């Protein structure tokens, strides 16, 4: 099967592993990944990224000239995409820029004009209801009407697409998997000593941005309830709430239990996760956040959960968005924003070793069977076979 996937996501080679594996699953598979020639991700990478061409035989990364260098919805490709499509002649064209993506409309139109007869697929993370005005409403209607299949990163997203009138096949699965050779249970005695963590310490872990919607203040409040218990709180990340977090920790007289790690490379993250007795994702739905076409945010997946599960670290998550589906019965769930309920969950894992061990094993099995890059590549290929 000849598959073309287009997205700015794949300017990072680490993100390409699922598609690389997809190209190897069957002898006739070929995967061409189209990325913008120049892209400015923003955030910590506040510079323009220029992705090089890469040819690995059945797997290729092809940079194409692009319009808009930092907005997903406005991304479109230059005329060189036409010759690539004509030469490669894919059976599947998947664009991972959402239901209102101009790049997807562009690919649909070129698919028709070139007579490729490829199946049109898009990926979306969006998981809150929205209203669109003309002409964006017309763009989405065109994209949905021409879609042969959709991959949604979460259950809520799939339900919203049904509400928007789409009646075709929808597959629910995340965009990216985990590398089980990187995220794996591995003792870290030297790092523990470096951070002042003793073998008897119960380490509560948080990985992510220090922002309101990630619920990190609720987590701190929960730990304040358990201030007399033998825990340490490891925060891996940064964000605008950092000063407030530290001030509150001082106010609660728990500042000496905080371990703050502001910045580590992606390949070092598993080392820190392996020091945790539990990892917590306390996300909170926020209806005040706004973008061009939508209002609000709730957790779209929670990738750090499956990373922790693959390291055999018990996970606790709020009931925001996709978190309960990701965790299932392989961890503990609490009502978002409820510090007392979260404290109770932490206490259960702290004081019930048998429960903690069961969650470690169930989480690990779920991560390995459902969320590795290989597992996701197989799911994606099966979905494509339904369409062609």
N, C-alpha and C positions, 0 to 999 in steps of 0.2 A: 504494500500500500504506500502511495506517495502522499506525504503529509506536509503541508506548509503551515507554520505557526508564526504569527506576527505579534510582537509586543516589545515595549521598551524594557520590560522586566528582564529580558535575556541579554542585556548589555553586561550583566554580571554572570561570569561563567559558572559560578557555583549554582546559580538558579537553573542552569541548562541540563543538569544531570538526569532528571526524569525524561526529558526529550531525547537525550543521548541513549538512554536505556531503551526507550521506545523504538529507536531505529535498529536496535539489535535483537528485538524479541522474535522477529520472523525474517527469513532470508530476503523476502521481497520488499521489506520495509525500507523507505528512505524518508528522512526528515530534513527539511530545510527551514531554518529559523531566520525570519526577517526581523532585523532590529533597525532603529533609526541610526543613521550614520553619525549624528551628533545629538547628544542628549544631556540636559542639565538636571540631575536628580533633585538638587536642593538639599536641605538639611545639612548633615555633616559633610556631605560631598558637594560643597558649593562651588562646583566647577563643571565645565563641559566635558563629557566623556565621549571619546571617539573609539568605537569598537572596531577591532581589526577583523578582516575576513578570515574564516577558518574552514578548512576542508578536511574532514576525517573520513572520507569515503562515503558512507551512507548517511553521515550526519554533517550538516554544514551550517555555519552562521554567516549570514550575508547582510552586511550593512547597506542600507538603501538611503538615498538622499531624502530628507524629510522637511516638512513645514511644521512649525511649532517645536520648540526644543525643550519644553518643560510642562506641557499640559496634555494629560492623557486623552481627554475628549477631543482636543483640537488636532492631535497628531494625524498627519496624512503623509503619503509617500510620493516621491518624485517619479518622473517618467521611466526611470530605470527599473521600476517594479514591473512594468509591462513586459520587457524582454525576459525577465526572470520567470514570470508566470508562464509565458509562451513556451520557454525552453523546458521548464520543469514539469509543467502540466500536472498539477496535483489533483488527487482525488478528494482530498479534504483540505479546506482552507479555514483555519481557526485564527481569529483575531481576539486578543485578550485585552480589550479596551472598554468593555461594558456595552450596554444596549444602545447607548447614544453616541458611540464612537464614530467619528468621521472616517477613520481608517477602515472600519468594518464596512461602511457604506461604499467606500471606494473599492474594496476588494470584491464585494458583491457585484458591483457594476462591471468591473473588469472581468470577472468570472463569466458574466453574461456576454459581454462584447467580444471576448476572445473565444467563446464557445467551449469553455473548458469542461462544463458540466460537473464541476466539483461540488461537494456538499459544503454549505456555509454553516460555520459553527462560531459562536463567540463565548467567551468566559466573562463572568461578572462576580464581584464580591458584594454588590449593593444589597442591603437587607432591611431597608426601611421604606415604607410607602412614600410616594412622591407624586407631585403634579407637574406636568410640563406645559409650557406655552409654545405657540408657533414661533419659529419653525422647528424647534427641538422636538416637539411632539410628532411632527411629520417625519423627522429623521428616525426616531425610534420605531414608528409604525412601519416604515420602509424596512428597517433592519429586522424587526420581528417577523414580518410577512415573508421575508426571503430566507429565514433561518431554517435549516433542516434539523438542527439540534443545538442545544445550549448546555454548557457546563456552568453550574452555579457553585460557588465556594461554600454555600451554606443552605440549610433548609428554608430559612426565612426568605432568602433570595429567590429560591424556586417557587415558593408560594406567591411572591409578589409578581413574578413573571406570568403566573397563571391568571392573577388578577388583572394584569395588563392585556390579557386576551390571547397569550401564546398557548397553543394546544399541542405542540409537537413534543418530541422526546427531550427530557431534561435529566442530566446526570449531576448528582451532588457529590463533589469531591474538591479538596483544596487545590490551589494552583501549584504549590510546591510541596515536595515530600522532605523526608529527613534522610541524612546519610548515616546509616546504622553503624558504619565503621568509625564515624566521628562521635556520634551521640551513642555512647555505650557505657555500661557500668565500669568505672575505672577508679580505684582508690587514689586519693590525692594527698598523701601525708605531708609532703613538702610544702604544698600550697596552704594546707591547713595550718601548719606551724607558722608560715609567713604571715597569715592573717590573724593569728592568735586564737585559732579554733582548737579546742581540746576534744579528745575522743568522746567524752561524756556530754558535750554540748549538743543541744537540739537546735539545728540551724533552720530557721524559717527563711525561705528564699523568695525574692521578687526580681523578675527580669523584665525591663521595659522602660517606657517613658514615664517620668514623674509628672503626670498631668491628671486633672480631675477625673476624666473618664476612665482612667486605668485603675481607679479605686485605691490608690496607694495610701491615702489618708485614712480610709476605712480600715485598711490592714494595720496601720500604726495604732489606731484606736483599739482594735481587737487585741493587739499585743500589750497595750497598756492595761487592759483588763486582766491579763495574765502576767503582770509585771513581776510577781513573786515566783514565777516558774523559771526553771533553768534553760532559757532559750537565748539565742543570738539571732539578730535580724540582718541578713545580707541583702543589700540592694545593689543590683547590677544595672546601671543605666544612668540617665541624667534627665533634667527637665526643669521647667519653671517653678515647680513646687519644692525644689530641693531645700531652699532656705526655710520654708514653712515646715517641712518635715523635720529638719534638724532642730528648729525652735520648739516644736511640739514635743520632740523626744526629750529635750532638756526640761521642758515644763512638766512632763510625766516622770522625770527622773529615770529615764531608761536610755539616755544618750550613750552610756558606756556599753550598751549591748548592741549598738549599731555598727555594722561593717559596710562601708560605702565604697563601691568599686565603680568609678565613673566611666571608664572606657576600656574595653578589651576587644581584640579582633575576633571575628566570628569563630575561627577554629579554636580559640581559647575558651569560648563560652561553656562547652561541655565540662571543662575542668572545674569550673565554679559550680555548675549544676550538680556535679558529683559530690560536692561538699554539703549539699542541702539534705535535711531530714524530710522536708516537704517543700514543694514549690506552689506558690499561690498566685492565681490570676483573678483579682477581685474587681474586674471591670464593671463599670456602671453606665447604663444608657444615658445619653446626654442629648436632649432635644434642642439645645441652644446653638450647637455647632452648625455652621452654614457653609454651603458652597454654591456654585452657579445655579444648579438645578434642584438641589435638595437641601433639606434641613434635618439635622439630627445625626446621631451616631450610636451604634451599639456593636458589641464585639462581633467581628465578622468571622473569626475562626479561633485564634489563640494558638499560634504555631509553637510558642514556647511550651505549651502543655505536652505536645507529642514529643518534643525534644526531651523534656524531663521524664516522660513515661519510658522512652527508649533507654534512659540512664537508670531505670528502676528507682526513680524518685516518686513517692506518692504525691498526687496532685490534689489541690483544692481549688475550686472555681466558683464564681458567682453564677447566677442564672441569667446573665446577660447574653443575648444573641445566641451564637452557635456553641458556646461553652458547654452546656449540658449534653449536647449531642456528641461533642468531641470526647468528653470524659465518660459519658454513659455510667456504667456501674464500676468503672475502674478508678474511681476517685470520689471525693465528697463535694457536694453542691450546697451553697447557701444563698439566701435571698440577697440580691445586690444591695449594697449600702448598709447591711445589718451587721454591725461590728460584734454584737453579742453572739449571733449565730456563727460568725466566722471564728470567734474565740472558742466556741464549743467544738467546732471541727478540728481546729489546731490541737485542742486538748485531747480529743479522741486519738489522733495519730500519735501524740506525745505519750499517752498513758496506756495505749492498747497495742503492744508490739505485734500481736497476732493480726490485728486489723491492718497495721502498717505493712506487714509482710504480704498479706493477701493483695493489698492495693498495688504494691510494687510489682508483683507477678502479673496481675491482671492488666495493669497499665502497660507493662513491657510487651505482653502478648498482643495487645491491641495495636500498639505502635508498630510492631514488627509485621503483623499480618495485614494491616490496613493503610499505614501511613509512610512506609519507606518509599523512596523514589521508584523502586522496582514494582512495588505493589500498586502504586498509582499509575505507572506506565501501563501495566496490564489492564487496569480498569479503563483507562483512556482508550486503549486499543479495542477492547470489547465494545465500548460505546460506538466507536467509529464503524465497527463491523455491522452494528445495527443500522447504520445510516446508508452505507454504500450498497 
